[in-house]
Amino acid sequence: MIIQFFKKLVTLTLVSSLLINSSLLAQTQKNKNPLLNLESNDIRIERGFEFIAGEYPNAVLMPVKIFGSIQRAGVYHVPLETDIISLITYAGGTTEKANLSNVSLNRKKGSKKEGITLDLKEIIEKPVKENIFLSAEDEIYIPTNEPIISQNSQILITMTATILGIALTTFILSDQLSR
């Protein structure tokens, strides 16, 4: 009778654990990136906005794009001689997971685009170093630091550990009860 009870308890625990973990996995897949929510035939389009930075009467403004790990991604119309740190400030700053050591700046040079990799962490920490001034139609991408273990892997490890824990507990209890 006690063994029957433990078998039912283990089965109930296992089923509830699998249901909780599978719902967590579905939730993480759904909310992976809230900026990428427009889908059409498996093509995802990043939703962005257009902003005018500050109030500069009679100033000549130029368009620059900033996206990636930034609070408000989009096209910003900023005054000439705006630096990259000011643009990030206009955009609300970076997210917690921003990788400031590997920022990409695509700059138009004639008919071609030139890619430049920037270490903004160094620019921020050492203000003596020359700041990067923007040009019209610059595109800045701030990448995200990727975790060592993805969220899907974490869920899989949790599910496996739960199942193994239940199996080991069942084995030990059935061994103890059979004595």
C-alpha positions in Angstrom: 0.0 0.0 0.0 2.8 2.4 0.9 4.6 1.5 -2.4 1.5 2.2 -4.4 1.2 5.6 -2.7 4.9 6.5 -3.5 4.4 5.4 -7.1 1.4 7.7 -7.5 3.3 10.5 -5.8 6.3 10.1 -8.0 4.1 9.9 -11.1 2.2 13.1 -10.1 5.4 14.9 -9.4 7.0 13.9 -12.7 3.9 14.9 -14.7 3.6 18.3 -13.0 7.3 19.0 -13.4 7.1 18.2 -17.1 4.1 20.4 -17.6 5.7 23.3 -15.8 9.0 23.0 -17.7 7.3 22.7 -21.0 5.1 25.7 -20.4 8.3 27.7 -19.4 10.0 26.6 -22.6 7.0 27.7 -24.7 6.9 31.0 -22.9 10.7 31.7 -23.6 10.2 30.8 -27.2 7.3 33.2 -27.5 9.0 36.1 -25.8 12.6 35.6 -27.1 12.8 39.2 -28.5 9.9 41.6 -28.1 11.3 43.8 -30.8 10.9 41.1 -33.4 7.2 40.6 -33.3 6.1 41.2 -36.9 6.1 37.9 -38.7 5.4 37.2 -42.3 6.2 33.8 -43.9 9.0 33.2 -41.3 10.6 36.5 -42.1 10.9 38.6 -39.0 11.0 42.4 -39.3 12.5 44.5 -36.6 10.1 47.1 -35.3 11.8 50.5 -35.0 10.9 54.1 -34.5 11.9 57.5 -35.8 13.1 60.1 -33.3 14.3 63.7 -33.4 16.9 64.2 -30.7 16.5 67.2 -28.5 15.4 70.7 -29.4 17.9 72.4 -31.7 16.3 75.4 -33.5 17.7 76.0 -36.9 20.2 73.1 -36.5 21.0 70.8 -39.5 20.0 67.3 -38.6 21.2 64.0 -40.0 19.6 60.6 -39.8 21.5 57.8 -38.0 20.2 54.3 -37.1 20.9 52.5 -33.9 19.6 49.0 -33.0 20.5 45.9 -31.1 20.8 45.9 -27.3 19.5 49.5 -26.9 16.4 50.7 -25.0 14.8 52.6 -28.0 16.1 51.3 -31.3 15.3 53.3 -34.4 16.3 56.2 -36.7 17.4 59.3 -34.9 17.7 62.7 -36.5 20.6 64.3 -34.6 22.6 67.5 -35.0 25.8 67.4 -37.0 28.8 66.5 -34.9 26.8 64.3 -32.5 29.0 61.6 -30.9 28.1 58.0 -30.5 27.8 58.3 -26.6 25.2 61.1 -27.0 23.2 59.0 -29.5 23.1 56.1 -27.0 21.9 58.5 -24.4 19.2 59.8 -26.7 18.2 56.2 -27.3 17.7 55.6 -23.6 20.9 53.8 -23.0 21.8 50.2 -23.5 20.2 47.1 -22.1 21.8 45.1 -19.3 23.0 42.5 -21.7 24.7 44.9 -24.1 28.2 44.0 -25.3 29.9 47.4 -25.4 33.3 45.9 -26.4 32.1 44.8 -29.8 29.9 47.6 -31.3 29.5 47.7 -35.1 29.5 51.0 -36.9 28.6 50.9 -40.6 29.6 54.2 -42.3 28.8 55.1 -45.9 32.0 56.0 -47.9 31.0 56.9 -51.4 28.9 54.1 -52.8 30.3 51.5 -50.3 29.7 50.9 -46.6 32.7 50.6 -44.3 32.4 48.4 -41.2 34.2 49.6 -38.0 34.3 47.7 -34.7 34.3 49.9 -31.7 35.1 49.3 -28.0 32.7 51.7 -26.3 33.6 50.3 -22.9 37.1 51.7 -23.4 35.8 55.1 -24.7 33.5 55.4 -21.7 36.1 54.4 -19.1 38.8 56.6 -20.6 37.2 59.9 -21.5 40.6 61.2 -22.7 40.4 58.9 -25.7 38.8 60.5 -28.7 35.0 60.0 -28.9 33.5 58.8 -32.2 31.5 61.5 -34.1 28.7 60.3 -36.3 28.1 60.9 -40.0 24.8 61.0 -41.9 23.3 57.5 -42.4 25.6 55.8 -40.0 24.2 52.5 -38.7 25.2 51.4 -35.2 24.6 47.8 -33.9 25.1 47.0 -30.2 25.3 43.2 -29.8 24.1 41.2 -26.8 26.4 39.2 -24.5 25.3 35.7 -25.0 25.0 33.6 -21.8 27.3 30.6 -21.5 24.3 28.3 -21.3 21.2 29.1 -23.3 17.8 29.3 -21.6 16.6 26.2 -23.5 19.7 24.3 -22.2 19.0 25.5 -18.7 15.4 24.2 -18.9 16.6 20.9 -20.3 19.1 20.5 -17.5 16.4 21.3 -14.9 14.0 18.8 -16.4 16.7 16.1 -16.5 17.8 16.8 -12.9 14.2 16.6 -11.7 13.5 13.3 -13.5 16.8 11.8 -12.2 16.0 13.1 -8.7 12.6 11.5 -8.7 13.9 8.2 -10.1 16.7 8.1 -7.5 14.2 8.8 -4.7 11.9 6.1 -6.0 14.7 3.6 -6.1 15.9 4.4 -2.6 12.4 4.3 -1.1 11.5 1.1 -2.8 14.8 -0.5 -1.7 14.2 0.7 1.9 10.5 -0.5 1.9 11.4 -4.0 0.5 13.7 -4.7 3.5 
